[in-house]
Amino acid sequence: MNRTSNIEHRTSQGGRGFTLIEIVIVMTVIAILASVALPVYITHVKRAKEVVLKQDLDAMRRAISNYTFDKEKAPASLQDLVSAGYLKSLPVDPITKSADTWVTEQETEPFNPDSGPGIANVRSGAEGAGTDGVAYGQY
């Protein structure tokens, strides 16, 4: 009976924890998975910001067009679109994280000769290029 209790004692002692090599292997596997997943995650976040940027620019461009045709003159500023109710609020550029970095382009020929030139287009003021290689200012 002494021999059986000795065997039970050894198995209960050996099954309590992990060895150092097991911990190192698990940590290595986690590090490899993280090194593969992190760049993919960063790329997806960047693409999502670019999609939001394109949607915001499209909405502002539609608002500029609608304002221009309804009022028969182009808006003098982006804030005019908000004041007139064409936009709920000026969107935040997802790349620069600011609503003050939008770059506006003036009309070359005013819609209405009696009014001064107004905004014809809007672009992002962010520096750099998107995942497609196109500069943010060209969207």
Secondary structure, 3 states (H helix, E strand, C coil): CHHHHHHHHHHHHHCCCCCHHHHHHHHHHHHHHHHHHHHHHHHHHHHHHHHHHHHHHHHHHHHHHHHHHHHCCCCCCHHHHHHCCCCCCCCCECCCCECCCCEEEECCCCCCCCCCCCEEEEECCCCCECCCCCEHHHC
